[in-house]
Amino acid sequence: MLNTIRRLTVALILLGTAFGCAAEQPQVAIEASPSESSQPTAATSLTASSRPAQKTETVSVEGETEEMLLELYDESAVPFTTYFPAEFMVADGGCSDEGCGYRFSAKAGTDAAYVHFFFPSGSPTVAEMKESYLENLLASNNWQRLETPAQSLPYPWVREFVRFFDPQKKSPGQVIIGEAQGQVFAIIEFMEAEFVEGFAPRVVAIYENLEFRDSASQP
């Protein structure tokens, strides 16, 4: 039990630092403010030809520095583009009456480690997302809200994030409320403890390379 608690503590630390390292190279590092970032995190309207199909970045995975090949994720109907490690993750998505979701999951366990982007229908405000979607999400999944330490918001599109604990899977996660190019959205980040060291730095690569389309240009 003690080892499990320690692993979950490490998981929470890495989740927080992975989400707060905009000022550093794409590694699990310290938190930073948007003004310190040297990465292209500004909301920008893009075309498929404006970004290369692949790129490489140097990251620290499980204590070892390695070159990571990233593949462009750029679908015309999706309100953002980014890069992700296709050798390690799978990407999928779909829409319903409630909105559209896009998920990057670990190939080794799609429900055990993932980052899920949700763009709701109906154009809610940030306050509405915090009051309705966030609270309903925590309640419907029986996730326990954890104390979220005060820290600077690491990207200009971040409005709020809340950490949670899944008692069934005994693992932590966090929900991020964001806003860019006139769209309010949520990101659910979850990974079981054994996935954290390998998955967290790859999540950073997705965040570091996020660029958003203008909502007026969406099909």
Sequence and secondary structure as in RCSB ss.txt:
>XXXX:A:sequence
MLNTIRRLTVALILLGTAFGCAAEQPQVAIEASPSESSQPTAATSLTASSRPAQKTETVSVEGETEEMLLELYDE
SAVPFTTYFPAEFMVADGGCSDEGCGYRFSAKAGTDAAYVHFFFPSGSPTVAEMKESYLENLLASNNWQRLETPA
QSLPYPWVREFVRFFDPQKKSPGQVIIGEAQGQVFAIIEFMEAEFVEGFAPRVVAIYENLEFRDSASQP
>XXXX:A:secstr
 HHHHHHHHHHHHHHHHHTT TTSSSSS     GGG  S  S     GGGS SEEEEEEEETTEEEEEEEEEE  
TTSSEEEEE TTTEEEEEEEETTEEEEEEEETT TTTEEEEEEEETT   HHHIIIIIIHHHHHHTT EE     
   SSTTEEEEEEEEETTTTEEEEEEEEEETTEEEEEEEEE GGGHHHHHHHHHHHHHT EE  GGG  
